Amino acid sequence: MKFRYTNLETCHEATGMVVIIDVLRAFSNAAYAFARGAKEIYPVANVDEALKFKAETPHALAAGEVGGLQPEGFDLGNSPTQTKDMDLNDKVIAQSTGAGTKGIVRSVKAETMFAASLVVASATTKFIRKLEPEVVTFVITGQYRPGHGDEDLACAEFLEALFDGQKPDPQPYIKRVFDSRDAIQHLDPNQTAFPLSDLDLCTHIDAFDFAMLVSKENGRHVMRAVKP
């Protein structure tokens, strides 16, 4: 198995098996939503699309962020601390974020897609290994600004080690998340929209035993929790 790395600027060229990574916080939050009973998550490109989906779909919710903050009209933000205590049983959610969901929408040539983060690391690699792809491309969504995205790169490198049959020590990867640029606001107690607990929740490696498969159905991307 070979591995390639790309980002939001170049992921439109990725083909075959594509793994879109957003540790802080989109695809960690999505995993917590599935754990709380969410049925499906529909990743979309922007806030307007999320609100349109919510308006047109009975009992649907909107989740996500702009600048890390919950947009007006959304039911959830992008915080696992908030999501982990919600009852989302059988809910359908439209998700719009600044990085993660854009990675899905922009990966237009991908044949198979998974959304990934550390909380679903082992399940993701187990599921993909069964599909026997020759090449896996990682989309490092956090690299959309200079100096950002090491938390997503750390996750990709952790996944690659798992694919290679290694048993990597998780601590260096967890430290990279806490040391990343996007973690800084979570370390500031005055930034109440960015709780420190999110960092702990997003670095709970293998918190869940499912992967997050992304399909395209009726012109929309849809994410579901699948067990390997």
Z-matrix of the N, CA and C atoms (Angstrom, degrees):
N
C 1 1.462
C 2 1.528 1 109.49
N 3 1.326 2 115.78 1 131.28
C 4 1.459 3 120.96 2 178.39
C 5 1.528 4 109.37 3 -107.37
N 6 1.337 5 115.62 4 158.39
C 7 1.458 6 120.63 5 -175.30
C 8 1.524 7 110.60 6 -129.63
N 9 1.313 8 114.81 7 139.35
C 10 1.460 9 121.58 8 175.96
C 11 1.519 10 108.81 9 -128.21
N 12 1.321 11 114.67 10 153.45
C 13 1.458 12 120.93 11 -178.71
C 14 1.524 13 109.16 12 -123.64
N 15 1.325 14 115.42 13 136.05
C 16 1.452 15 120.79 14 178.79
C 17 1.521 16 108.72 15 -144.14
N 18 1.327 17 117.65 16 -178.11
C 19 1.465 18 121.78 17 -178.77
C 20 1.524 19 109.50 18 -142.69
N 21 1.325 20 116.25 19 -170.49
C 22 1.466 21 119.58 20 -176.08
C 23 1.522 22 112.84 21 -64.58
N 24 1.329 23 116.91 22 -25.88
C 25 1.463 24 119.97 23 -178.06
C 26 1.523 25 112.37 24 -77.64
N 27 1.319 26 117.02 25 -26.64
C 28 1.464 27 120.20 26 -172.93
C 29 1.525 28 114.10 27 -121.74
N 30 1.332 29 117.75 28 -0.42
C 31 1.469 30 119.28 29 -175.44
C 32 1.523 31 112.63 30 -66.86
N 33 1.329 32 117.68 31 -15.86
C 34 1.463 33 119.24 32 177.78
C 35 1.526 34 111.83 33 -65.30
N 36 1.337 35 116.63 34 -14.09
C 37 1.459 36 120.55 35 179.55
C 38 1.527 37 112.33 36 -93.64
N 39 1.323 38 117.74 37 -10.32
C 40 1.467 39 121.34 38 -174.98
C 41 1.524 40 110.84 39 -70.97
N 42 1.325 41 115.76 40 134.86
C 43 1.459 42 121.45 41 179.47
C 44 1.529 43 109.58 42 -122.36
N 45 1.331 44 115.90 43 170.23
C 46 1.456 45 120.02 44 176.24
C 47 1.514 46 112.64 45 70.49
N 48 1.334 47 115.98 46 -134.80
C 49 1.461 48 122.55 47 -178.97
C 50 1.524 49 110.03 48 -82.88
N 51 1.313 50 116.19 49 119.53
C 52 1.465 51 121.43 50 -177.44
C 53 1.526 52 109.07 51 -125.89
N 54 1.326 53 115.71 52 128.95
C 55 1.461 54 122.38 53 179.42
C 56 1.523 55 108.06 54 -114.23
N 57 1.320 56 116.20 55 114.12
C 58 1.462 57 121.42 56 -177.88
C 59 1.519 58 108.10 57 -95.47
N 60 1.334 59 116.30 58 123.29
C 61 1.460 60 121.49 59 -172.03
C 62 1.524 61 110.90 60 -112.70
N 63 1.325 62 115.68 61 130.55
C 64 1.466 63 122.46 62 171.41
C 65 1.526 64 107.76 63 -147.54
N 66 1.332 65 115.05 64 98.45
C 67 1.467 66 121.32 65 -176.99
C 68 1.521 67 111.10 66 -78.42
N 69 1.345 68 116.79 67 -43.56
C 70 1.469 69 122.58 68 -178.57
C 71 1.525 70 110.24 69 -115.63
N 72 1.352 71 120.21 70 90.75
C 73 1.435 72 122.15 71 5.47
C 74 1.524 73 111.89 72 -139.64
N 75 1.338 74 116.27 73 3.40
C 76 1.469 75 120.11 74 -164.89
C 77 1.520 76 114.32 75 -55.52
N 78 1.337 77 116.86 76 -49.75
C 79 1.460 78 117.76 77 -173.08
C 80 1.519 79 112.54 78 -92.83
N 81 1.313 80 116.94 79 -4.58
C 82 1.463 81 119.65 80 162.31
C 83 1.524 82 108.12 81 -77.90
N 84 1.335 83 115.55 82 -46.13
C 85 1.464 84 119.98 83 179.76
C 86 1.528 85 111.53 84 -61.56
N 87 1.328 86 116.84 85 -39.77
C 88 1.465 87 120.04 86 178.12
C 89 1.525 88 111.04 87 -59.90
N 90 1.325 89 116.14 88 -40.90
C 91 1.465 90 119.50 89 179.46
C 92 1.523 91 111.27 90 -64.36
N 93 1.325 92 116.42 91 -40.92
C 94 1.468 93 118.90 92 177.42
C 95 1.526 94 110.76 93 -65.51
N 96 1.330 95 117.17 94 -33.60
C 97 1.466 96 119.90 95 176.81
C 98 1.527 97 110.96 96 -65.22
N 99 1.326 98 116.72 97 -43.10
C 100 1.466 99 118.91 98 176.53
C 101 1.527 100 110.90 99 -62.71
N 102 1.316 101 116.00 100 -39.29
C 103 1.470 102 119.74 101 179.59
C 104 1.523 103 111.74 102 -64.25
N 105 1.327 104 116.34 103 -25.82
C 106 1.462 105 120.76 104 178.38
C 107 1.525 106 111.87 105 -92.00
N 108 1.333 107 117.10 106 10.01
C 109 1.452 108 120.45 107 170.75
C 110 1.513 109 116.83 108 108.28
N 111 1.333 110 118.34 109 -1.47
C 112 1.464 111 119.78 110 -179.55
C 113 1.528 112 110.36 111 -56.50
N 114 1.311 113 115.68 112 139.48
C 115 1.464 114 121.66 113 -177.24
C 116 1.519 115 111.40 114 -86.15
N 117 1.318 116 116.28 115 -48.47
C 118 1.466 117 122.12 116 -178.03
C 119 1.520 118 109.25 117 -146.23
N 120 1.325 119 115.30 118 148.93
C 121 1.459 120 121.52 119 173.74
C 122 1.523 121 107.62 120 -123.77
N 123 1.320 122 115.48 121 129.41
C 124 1.458 123 121.36 122 -179.54
C 125 1.526 124 109.24 123 -106.61
N 126 1.331 125 118.19 124 101.78
C 127 1.465 126 120.49 125 178.21
C 128 1.529 127 110.18 126 -72.21
N 129 1.316 128 115.95 127 131.41
C 130 1.462 129 120.63 128 -179.39
C 131 1.522 130 109.88 129 -130.22
N 132 1.332 131 115.81 130 169.91
C 133 1.458 132 120.77 131 -170.63
C 134 1.517 133 114.09 132 -80.64
N 135 1.336 134 117.22 133 -27.14
C 136 1.461 135 117.99 134 -174.11
C 137 1.531 136 111.04 135 -157.28
N 138 1.322 137 114.68 136 175.12
C 139 1.462 138 121.98 137 -177.02
C 140 1.524 139 111.60 138 -61.66
N 141 1.326 140 117.01 139 -43.59
C 142 1.462 141 119.94 140 -177.88
C 143 1.527 142 111.63 141 -60.05
N 144 1.327 143 116.36 142 -40.61
C 145 1.466 144 119.35 143 178.74
C 146 1.523 145 111.24 144 -65.37
N 147 1.326 146 116.15 145 -38.07
C 148 1.466 147 119.81 146 178.90
C 149 1.520 148 110.96 147 -64.59
N 150 1.325 149 116.52 148 -44.26
C 151 1.460 150 120.37 149 -179.69
C 152 1.526 151 111.28 150 -68.02
N 153 1.326 152 116.84 151 -36.02
C 154 1.465 153 120.80 152 177.27
C 155 1.533 154 109.90 153 -64.27
N 156 1.334 155 115.79 154 -44.55
C 157 1.465 156 119.87 155 178.09
C 158 1.522 157 110.52 156 -60.67
N 159 1.326 158 116.31 157 -44.07
C 160 1.466 159 120.77 158 179.42
C 161 1.525 160 111.14 159 -60.61
N 162 1.327 161 116.69 160 -42.12
C 163 1.461 162 120.57 161 -177.92
C 164 1.526 163 112.01 162 -68.22
N 165 1.324 164 116.12 163 -32.29
C 166 1.465 165 120.23 164 -174.42
C 167 1.533 166 113.59 165 -92.18
N 168 1.329 167 116.82 166 -11.08
C 169 1.462 168 120.79 167 -173.21
C 170 1.523 169 110.21 168 -115.92
N 171 1.320 170 118.29 169 118.03
C 172 1.471 171 120.23 170 -178.60
C 173 1.529 172 112.32 171 -56.80
N 174 1.308 173 115.08 172 132.47
C 175 1.470 174 123.46 173 174.70
C 176 1.528 175 113.64 174 65.41
N 177 1.326 176 117.71 175 14.54
C 178 1.466 177 120.42 176 179.45
C 179 1.522 178 110.72 177 -78.47
N 180 1.320 179 115.32 178 154.09
C 181 1.458 180 122.94 179 175.61
C 182 1.522 181 109.20 180 -117.86
N 183 1.321 182 115.73 181 161.38
C 184 1.463 183 121.48 182 173.73
C 185 1.522 184 108.55 183 -118.27
N 186 1.326 185 115.73 184 136.30
C 187 1.461 186 121.28 185 -179.17
C 188 1.518 187 109.59 186 -135.99
N 189 1.334 188 115.68 187 151.14
C 190 1.456 189 118.74 188 175.45
C 191 1.504 190 113.22 189 141.99
N 192 1.340 191 114.76 190 -157.89
C 193 1.458 192 119.16 191 -173.31
C 194 1.518 193 111.68 192 -157.44
N 195 1.325 194 113.58 193 158.84
C 196 1.461 195 123.18 194 164.54
C 197 1.517 196 105.68 195 -130.40
N 198 1.311 197 116.89 196 119.06
C 199 1.455 198 119.80 197 -174.98
C 200 1.517 199 112.71 198 63.10
N 201 1.320 200 115.48 199 25.49
C 202 1.460 201 120.99 200 -179.89
C 203 1.514 202 114.56 201 86.51
N 204 1.320 203 117.37 202 -7.53
C 205 1.466 204 121.77 203 -175.22
C 206 1.526 205 111.16 204 -104.71
N 207 1.322 206 115.78 205 148.19
C 208 1.462 207 121.91 206 -179.75
C 209 1.521 208 110.00 207 -69.78
N 210 1.331 209 118.75 208 122.10
C 211 1.463 210 120.89 209 -179.49
C 212 1.528 211 112.30 210 -70.22
N 213 1.305 212 115.39 211 156.88
C 214 1.459 213 120.98 212 176.04
C 215 1.525 214 109.57 213 -61.37
N 216 1.319 215 115.88 214 135.68
C 217 1.453 216 121.13 215 -179.95
C 218 1.516 217 114.31 216 90.45
N 219 1.332 218 116.95 217 -7.73
C 220 1.467 219 120.82 218 178.11
C 221 1.527 220 110.37 219 -86.97
N 222 1.310 221 115.56 220 149.31
C 223 1.463 222 121.54 221 -179.32
C 224 1.523 223 112.51 222 -91.10
N 225 1.311 224 115.96 223 -26.14
C 226 1.458 225 122.66 224 178.44
C 227 1.518 226 108.87 225 -134.82
N 228 1.318 227 114.81 226 153.15
C 229 1.450 228 119.33 227 172.37
C 230 1.514 229 109.86 228 -91.24
N 231 1.339 230 115.03 229 -135.70
C 232 1.460 231 120.88 230 -178.16
C 233 1.524 232 110.30 231 -124.68
N 234 1.336 233 116.13 232 23.81
C 235 1.456 234 121.60 233 -172.41
C 236 1.526 235 112.23 234 -107.23
N 237 1.330 236 118.10 235 117.51
C 238 1.464 237 119.89 236 174.53
C 239 1.526 238 112.97 237 -59.78
N 240 1.330 239 116.67 238 -27.83
C 241 1.464 240 119.93 239 177.94
C 242 1.521 241 110.49 240 -60.46
N 243 1.324 242 116.43 241 -38.88
C 244 1.462 243 121.78 242 176.38
C 245 1.528 244 110.81 243 -74.42
N 246 1.311 245 116.28 244 -46.54
C 247 1.459 246 121.60 245 -171.75
C 248 1.519 247 112.88 246 -66.82
N 249 1.325 248 117.33 247 -35.78
C 250 1.465 249 120.33 248 -172.18
C 251 1.524 250 113.19 249 -65.35
N 252 1.327 251 117.40 250 -15.86
C 253 1.461 252 120.55 251 -179.39
C 254 1.525 253 113.13 252 -106.23
N 255 1.332 254 117.40 253 5.46
C 256 1.457 255 120.69 254 -177.42
C 257 1.526 256 111.22 255 -92.95
N 258 1.318 257 115.49 256 150.09
C 259 1.460 258 121.43 257 173.11
C 260 1.527 259 107.68 258 -91.75
N 261 1.313 260 116.28 259 105.74
C 262 1.462 261 121.19 260 -177.53
C 263 1.527 262 111.45 261 -114.91
N 264 1.295 263 116.47 262 23.81
C 265 1.461 264 121.21 263 -175.07
C 266 1.527 265 111.72 264 -55.89
N 267 1.334 266 115.19 265 120.23
C 268 1.470 267 123.73 266 178.31
C 269 1.523 268 113.80 267 64.07
N 270 1.328 269 117.77 268 16.25
C 271 1.461 270 120.33 269 179.44
C 272 1.529 271 110.98 270 -78.97
N 273 1.314 272 114.65 271 149.10
C 274 1.459 273 123.09 272 172.36
C 275 1.522 274 106.80 273 -108.35
N 276 1.330 275 116.82 274 131.41
C 277 1.461 276 121.05 275 -171.62
C 278 1.519 277 110.33 276 -126.87
N 279 1.328 278 116.97 277 130.98
C 280 1.459 279 121.86 278 168.13
C 281 1.522 280 107.47 279 -91.57
N 282 1.331 281 117.00 280 128.54
C 283 1.461 282 121.14 281 -176.49
C 284 1.525 283 110.29 282 -119.12
N 285 1.329 284 115.09 283 128.38
C 286 1.464 285 121.33 284 176.42
C 287 1.518 286 108.93 285 -131.48
N 288 1.333 287 116.95 286 122.45
C 289 1.463 288 121.30 287 178.89
C 290 1.522 289 109.94 288 -136.17
N 291 1.321 290 114.79 289 169.43
C 292 1.458 291 119.91 290 -175.85
C 293 1.508 292 114.85 291 -73.11
N 294 1.322 293 117.44 292 -19.90
C 295 1.464 294 119.67 293 -176.39
C 296 1.528 295 111.98 294 -131.01
N 297 1.332 296 116.85 295 -63.39
C 298 1.460 297 120.88 296 -170.34
C 299 1.514 298 115.21 297 -55.07
N 300 1.318 299 117.32 298 -53.94
C 301 1.465 300 118.73 299 -176.72
C 302 1.526 301 111.33 300 -68.07
N 303 1.325 302 116.65 301 -28.88
C 304 1.468 303 119.32 302 175.72
C 305 1.522 304 110.70 303 -65.50
N 306 1.336 305 116.57 304 -34.67
C 307 1.456 306 119.53 305 176.98
C 308 1.512 307 112.17 306 -61.80
N 309 1.318 308 116.45 307 -38.38
C 310 1.465 309 120.14 308 177.26
C 311 1.522 310 110.52 309 -67.34
N 312 1.312 311 116.53 310 -49.90
C 313 1.462 312 120.85 311 -176.17
C 314 1.528 313 111.35 312 -62.31
N 315 1.332 314 116.74 313 -35.15
C 316 1.468 315 120.27 314 -176.09
C 317 1.526 316 113.97 315 -84.00
N 318 1.320 317 117.77 316 -13.55
C 319 1.472 318 120.15 317 -179.14
C 320 1.528 319 109.49 318 -83.37
N 321 1.311 320 114.93 319 67.39
C 322 1.464 321 121.49 320 -167.51
C 323 1.529 322 113.52 321 -74.65
N 324 1.330 323 117.85 322 -19.06
C 325 1.466 324 120.21 323 -178.40
C 326 1.528 325 112.90 324 -99.97
N 327 1.315 326 116.97 325 -1.50
C 328 1.466 327 120.07 326 -178.34
C 329 1.525 328 110.64 327 -64.25
N 330 1.319 329 116.15 328 139.33
C 331 1.460 330 120.90 329 175.45
C 332 1.525 331 111.01 330 -89.75
N 333 1.318 332 116.04 331 -38.05
C 334 1.463 333 121.97 332 177.83
C 335 1.517 334 108.02 333 -135.80
N 336 1.334 335 116.74 334 134.00
C 337 1.462 336 120.46 335 -177.78
C 338 1.519 337 110.99 336 -128.52
N 339 1.323 338 114.18 337 141.88
C 340 1.455 339 121.89 338 169.65
C 341 1.519 340 108.37 339 -127.41
N 342 1.325 341 116.53 340 138.82
C 343 1.465 342 121.53 341 167.77
C 344 1.521 343 106.49 342 -90.07
N 345 1.332 344 116.92 343 137.50
C 346 1.462 345 118.38 344 -172.38
C 347 1.516 346 112.39 345 -142.17
N 348 1.326 347 113.45 346 155.51
C 349 1.464 348 123.33 347 173.62
C 350 1.524 349 106.49 348 -159.08
N 351 1.300 350 116.81 349 177.99
C 352 1.461 351 120.02 350 -176.63
C 353 1.525 352 112.81 351 -65.06
N 354 1.322 353 116.89 352 -28.75
C 355 1.471 354 119.30 353 -175.00
C 356 1.525 355 112.84 354 -71.10
N 357 1.330 356 116.91 355 -13.73
C 358 1.472 357 120.96 356 177.70
C 359 1.528 358 110.79 357 -125.78
N 360 1.310 359 117.57 358 26.45
C 361 1.464 360 122.13 359 -170.62
C 362 1.528 361 112.97 360 -59.72
N 363 1.311 362 117.21 361 -58.01
C 364 1.466 363 119.72 362 -174.51
C 365 1.522 364 112.06 363 -65.40
N 366 1.323 365 117.05 364 -41.51
C 367 1.467 366 120.02 365 179.23
C 368 1.524 367 110.84 366 -61.93
N 369 1.329 368 116.45 367 -37.70
C 370 1.464 369 120.59 368 179.32
C 371 1.521 370 110.87 369 -64.00
N 372 1.317 371 116.82 370 -46.82
C 373 1.465 372 119.14 371 -178.88
C 374 1.528 373 111.43 372 -67.79
N 375 1.317 374 117.31 373 -37.06
C 376 1.467 375 120.07 374 179.05
C 377 1.527 376 110.77 375 -63.31
N 378 1.331 377 116.25 376 -43.19
C 379 1.463 378 119.75 377 -178.32
C 380 1.529 379 110.48 378 -66.52
N 381 1.319 380 115.91 379 -45.28
C 382 1.465 381 119.57 380 -177.77
C 383 1.525 382 110.96 381 -66.94
N 384 1.319 383 117.49 382 -38.71
C 385 1.465 384 120.31 383 -179.77
C 386 1.531 385 110.79 384 -58.31
N 387 1.323 386 117.34 385 -36.11
C 388 1.465 387 120.63 386 178.82
C 389 1.529 388 111.88 387 -64.69
N 390 1.320 389 116.83 388 -26.41
C 391 1.460 390 121.24 389 -179.34
C 392 1.524 391 112.10 390 -82.44
N 393 1.327 392 117.04 391 -12.51
C 394 1.462 393 124.63 392 174.48
C 395 1.532 394 113.91 393 53.92
N 396 1.319 395 118.53 394 51.02
C 397 1.463 396 118.88 395 175.87
C 398 1.529 397 110.94 396 -72.44
N 399 1.314 398 116.47 397 148.05
C 400 1.464 399 119.87 398 176.03
C 401 1.522 400 110.73 399 -76.36
N 402 1.326 401 115.43 400 -33.57
C 403 1.467 402 120.75 401 -177.28
C 404 1.522 403 108.96 402 -133.58
N 405 1.324 404 116.30 403 137.84
C 406 1.464 405 122.72 404 172.20
C 407 1.522 406 107.69 405 -118.38
N 408 1.317 407 116.43 406 126.08
C 409 1.465 408 121.05 407 177.26
C 410 1.518 409 109.43 408 -105.72
N 411 1.324 410 115.88 409 126.76
C 412 1.458 411 122.12 410 177.23
C 413 1.527 412 109.31 411 -97.75
N 414 1.321 413 116.68 412 127.58
C 415 1.465 414 121.63 413 174.51
C 416 1.526 415 107.67 414 -97.59
N 417 1.329 416 116.05 415 112.26
C 418 1.463 417 122.21 416 -178.00
C 419 1.526 418 107.09 417 -89.72
N 420 1.329 419 116.76 418 86.34
C 421 1.467 420 120.01 419 -168.62
C 422 1.520 421 113.02 420 -67.05
N 423 1.334 422 117.83 421 -26.74
C 424 1.463 423 119.99 422 -177.13
C 425 1.507 424 114.63 423 -71.67
N 426 1.330 425 117.85 424 -7.16
C 427 1.459 426 121.09 425 -177.79
C 428 1.525 427 112.57 426 -86.31
N 429 1.309 428 116.90 427 30.07
C 430 1.465 429 118.98 428 -179.82
C 431 1.518 430 112.18 429 -84.50
N 432 1.340 431 116.73 430 -6.97
C 433 1.465 432 121.42 431 174.36
C 434 1.522 433 108.42 432 -132.59
N 435 1.334 434 117.99 433 144.87
C 436 1.468 435 120.27 434 -179.57
C 437 1.527 436 111.62 435 -57.16
N 438 1.317 437 116.10 436 134.31
C 439 1.456 438 120.99 437 177.62
C 440 1.509 439 114.70 438 84.85
N 441 1.311 440 117.22 439 -4.16
C 442 1.463 441 121.42 440 -178.72
C 443 1.530 442 110.55 441 -105.71
N 444 1.323 443 115.15 442 162.36
C 445 1.457 444 120.92 443 170.27
C 446 1.510 445 116.42 444 100.15
N 447 1.352 446 118.32 445 3.81
C 448 1.467 447 117.05 446 -178.34
C 449 1.523 448 111.75 447 -65.98
N 450 1.336 449 117.37 448 -26.09
C 451 1.466 450 119.02 449 177.05
C 452 1.526 451 111.16 450 -63.90
N 453 1.339 452 116.57 451 -36.01
C 454 1.461 453 119.95 452 178.73
C 455 1.527 454 111.40 453 -76.81
N 456 1.327 455 116.18 454 -36.75
C 457 1.462 456 119.86 455 175.46
C 458 1.526 457 110.43 456 -63.41
N 459 1.330 458 116.41 457 -40.41
C 460 1.467 459 120.42 458 177.63
C 461 1.525 460 110.53 459 -60.40
N 462 1.319 461 116.62 460 -42.38
C 463 1.464 462 120.76 461 178.91
C 464 1.525 463 110.58 462 -63.07
N 465 1.324 464 117.37 463 -44.51
C 466 1.465 465 120.75 464 179.26
C 467 1.523 466 111.04 465 -60.75
N 468 1.321 467 116.79 466 -42.59
C 469 1.461 468 120.32 467 -179.80
C 470 1.527 469 111.18 468 -68.55
N 471 1.326 470 116.64 469 -33.12
C 472 1.465 471 120.56 470 174.77
C 473 1.530 472 109.92 471 -65.73
N 474 1.327 473 116.92 472 -44.71
C 475 1.461 474 120.92 473 177.94
C 476 1.526 475 110.81 474 -61.52
N 477 1.329 476 116.12 475 -42.50
C 478 1.465 477 119.46 476 179.64
C 479 1.526 478 110.85 477 -60.95
N 480 1.327 479 117.01 478 -41.11
C 481 1.465 480 120.56 479 177.66
C 482 1.529 481 110.94 480 -61.72
N 483 1.328 482 116.65 481 -40.19
C 484 1.464 483 120.04 482 177.36
C 485 1.525 484 111.11 483 -64.91
N 486 1.332 485 116.43 484 -42.85
C 487 1.462 486 119.96 485 177.29
C 488 1.523 487 111.39 486 -58.83
N 489 1.327 488 116.23 487 -35.37
C 490 1.464 489 121.40 488 -178.82
C 491 1.523 490 112.88 489 -78.66
N 492 1.334 491 116.87 490 1.84
C 493 1.451 492 120.40 491 177.84
C 494 1.511 493 114.73 492 84.43
N 495 1.332 494 116.44 493 9.89
C 496 1.454 495 120.37 494 178.75
C 497 1.530 496 110.40 495 -80.19
N 498 1.312 497 115.42 496 165.86
C 499 1.461 498 122.54 497 171.69
C 500 1.526 499 107.53 498 -120.66
N 501 1.329 500 116.44 499 76.52
C 502 1.464 501 120.14 500 -172.17
C 503 1.523 502 112.96 501 -67.99
N 504 1.318 503 115.29 502 143.84
C 505 1.461 504 121.40 503 172.76
C 506 1.524 505 107.48 504 -66.18
N 507 1.328 506 119.09 505 120.27
C 508 1.469 507 119.86 506 -176.04
C 509 1.523 508 114.15 507 -70.81
N 510 1.319 509 118.36 508 -22.20
C 511 1.461 510 120.20 509 -170.87
C 512 1.530 511 114.34 510 -59.84
N 513 1.334 512 120.58 511 -43.72
C 514 1.469 513 118.49 512 178.18
C 515 1.526 514 113.16 513 -61.51
N 516 1.310 515 116.74 514 -33.78
C 517 1.465 516 120.55 515 179.41
C 518 1.528 517 110.47 516 -72.02
N 519 1.328 518 116.10 517 -40.84
C 520 1.464 519 120.40 518 176.46
C 521 1.522 520 110.38 519 -62.06
N 522 1.319 521 116.41 520 -42.07
C 523 1.468 522 120.45 521 179.63
C 524 1.521 523 110.90 522 -61.19
N 525 1.312 524 116.86 523 -38.81
C 526 1.467 525 119.77 524 179.13
C 527 1.524 526 111.64 525 -63.68
N 528 1.327 527 117.09 526 -34.16
C 529 1.467 528 119.47 527 175.91
C 530 1.528 529 109.94 528 -65.07
N 531 1.325 530 116.82 529 -47.87
C 532 1.464 531 120.86 530 -179.40
C 533 1.527 532 111.82 531 -65.21
N 534 1.335 533 117.29 532 -28.65
C 535 1.463 534 121.62 533 -179.14
C 536 1.523 535 113.04 534 -88.79
N 537 1.319 536 117.99 535 -4.20
C 538 1.461 537 121.15 536 -174.83
C 539 1.528 538 111.72 537 -73.48
N 540 1.323 539 114.88 538 159.59
C 541 1.467 540 120.29 539 -178.83
C 542 1.524 541 111.82 540 -60.88
N 543 1.314 542 117.21 541 -38.42
C 544 1.464 543 119.81 542 -177.49
C 545 1.518 544 113.07 543 -75.68
N 546 1.334 545 117.01 544 -8.22
C 547 1.466 546 119.84 545 176.20
C 548 1.523 547 112.17 546 -85.65
N 549 1.328 548 116.95 547 -16.93
C 550 1.468 549 120.80 548 -172.84
C 551 1.522 550 111.79 549 -55.99
N 552 1.330 551 116.82 550 -44.82
C 553 1.467 552 119.73 551 -176.92
C 554 1.530 553 111.70 552 -65.83
N 555 1.331 554 116.98 553 -25.91
C 556 1.466 555 120.03 554 177.53
C 557 1.526 556 111.88 555 -74.74
N 558 1.310 557 117.09 556 -17.21
C 559 1.465 558 121.68 557 179.74
C 560 1.521 559 112.07 558 -91.15
N 561 1.338 560 116.52 559 -3.18
C 562 1.462 561 122.59 560 179.67
C 563 1.529 562 108.75 561 -99.94
N 564 1.332 563 118.70 562 110.70
C 565 1.473 564 120.47 563 -176.96
C 566 1.523 565 113.64 564 -62.37
N 567 1.332 566 117.30 565 -17.12
C 568 1.462 567 120.15 566 178.31
C 569 1.529 568 112.30 567 -79.12
N 570 1.326 569 116.85 568 -14.44
C 571 1.467 570 121.29 569 179.85
C 572 1.535 571 108.51 570 -91.65
N 573 1.310 572 115.50 571 78.79
C 574 1.471 573 120.15 572 -172.57
C 575 1.527 574 113.11 573 -67.16
N 576 1.322 575 117.78 574 -20.56
C 577 1.465 576 120.33 575 177.85
C 578 1.524 577 111.82 576 -77.96
N 579 1.334 578 116.00 577 -7.43
C 580 1.461 579 121.14 578 -177.79
C 581 1.528 580 109.16 579 -126.45
N 582 1.334 581 117.83 580 73.19
C 583 1.465 582 120.31 581 -174.97
C 584 1.525 583 112.70 582 -64.89
N 585 1.319 584 114.57 583 144.37
C 586 1.461 585 120.34 584 176.69
C 587 1.521 586 110.92 585 -58.67
N 588 1.324 587 116.15 586 -33.42
C 589 1.466 588 120.11 587 -179.23
C 590 1.522 589 112.53 588 -60.29
N 591 1.333 590 117.46 589 -24.86
C 592 1.465 591 119.47 590 176.56
C 593 1.525 592 111.21 591 -59.92
N 594 1.334 593 116.76 592 -38.31
C 595 1.462 594 119.62 593 -179.91
C 596 1.520 595 110.88 594 -63.64
N 597 1.319 596 115.96 595 -40.99
C 598 1.466 597 119.16 596 177.71
C 599 1.527 598 111.10 597 -64.57
N 600 1.318 599 116.35 598 -42.79
C 601 1.461 600 120.22 599 -178.68
C 602 1.529 601 111.54 600 -67.87
N 603 1.323 602 116.67 601 -37.27
C 604 1.467 603 120.67 602 -178.41
C 605 1.523 604 112.70 603 -75.95
N 606 1.327 605 117.23 604 -16.93
C 607 1.468 606 120.40 605 178.93
C 608 1.525 607 112.02 606 -107.75
N 609 1.328 608 116.70 607 14.54
C 610 1.468 609 120.85 608 174.80
C 611 1.526 610 107.18 609 -79.80
N 612 1.310 611 115.16 610 84.07
C 613 1.460 612 120.55 611 -174.30
C 614 1.530 613 110.65 612 -60.14
N 615 1.342 614 114.51 613 132.70
C 616 1.466 615 122.32 614 -179.93
C 617 1.528 616 112.76 615 58.17
N 618 1.315 617 115.81 616 37.73
C 619 1.465 618 119.59 617 174.89
C 620 1.523 619 110.84 618 -61.33
N 621 1.338 620 116.17 619 -28.33
C 622 1.461 621 120.60 620 -175.00
C 623 1.524 622 110.86 621 -128.24
N 624 1.321 623 115.45 622 152.96
C 625 1.460 624 121.06 623 -175.08
C 626 1.520 625 112.36 624 -103.28
N 627 1.328 626 117.31 625 25.53
C 628 1.461 627 121.26 626 177.99
C 629 1.526 628 110.15 627 -125.63
N 630 1.319 629 114.41 628 156.49
C 631 1.461 630 121.50 629 170.34
C 632 1.526 631 107.91 630 -101.90
N 633 1.334 632 116.63 631 170.13
C 634 1.467 633 120.60 632 -177.98
C 635 1.527 634 108.95 633 -121.66
N 636 1.321 635 114.42 634 95.13
C 637 1.459 636 122.55 635 -177.55
C 638 1.525 637 109.70 636 -83.49
N 639 1.323 638 115.82 637 134.65
C 640 1.464 639 121.50 638 179.57
C 641 1.524 640 108.95 639 -111.27
N 642 1.316 641 116.03 640 123.63
C 643 1.460 642 121.89 641 177.31
C 644 1.525 643 108.89 642 -117.46
N 645 1.323 644 115.60 643 167.25
C 646 1.462 645 119.33 644 172.98
C 647 1.518 646 107.99 645 -118.56
N 648 1.332 647 114.46 646 120.02
C 649 1.454 648 120.91 647 -175.97
C 650 1.522 649 109.38 648 -134.31
N 651 1.311 650 115.93 649 127.74
C 652 1.470 651 121.43 650 179.00
C 653 1.525 652 111.56 651 53.90
N 654 1.315 653 114.98 652 39.22
C 655 1.456 654 120.34 653 176.29
C 656 1.512 655 115.43 654 80.49
N 657 1.318 656 117.66 655 2.31
C 658 1.466 657 121.39 656 -179.83
C 659 1.529 658 110.55 657 -120.10
N 660 1.323 659 114.94 658 147.52
C 661 1.457 660 119.53 659 170.38
C 662 1.528 661 108.75 660 -81.31
N 663 1.322 662 115.68 661 138.78
C 664 1.460 663 120.27 662 177.78
C 665 1.526 664 108.61 663 -137.43
N 666 1.313 665 115.28 664 133.13
C 667 1.455 666 122.96 665 -179.15
C 668 1.525 667 109.22 666 -108.10
N 669 1.338 668 115.07 667 135.63
C 670 1.460 669 120.32 668 177.46
C 671 1.523 670 109.89 669 -134.82
N 672 1.311 671 115.59 670 149.59
C 673 1.459 672 121.11 671 174.51
C 674 1.526 673 108.53 672 -79.89
N 675 1.334 674 115.69 673 127.22
C 676 1.464 675 120.81 674 -178.95
C 677 1.525 676 108.43 675 -131.82
N 678 1.311 677 116.43 676 139.23
C 679 1.462 678 120.09 677 179.65
C 680 1.523 679 110.19 678 -96.45
N 681 1.330 680 116.54 679 138.24
C 682 1.468 681 119.59 680 -178.23
C 683 1.525 682 111.99 681 -69.59
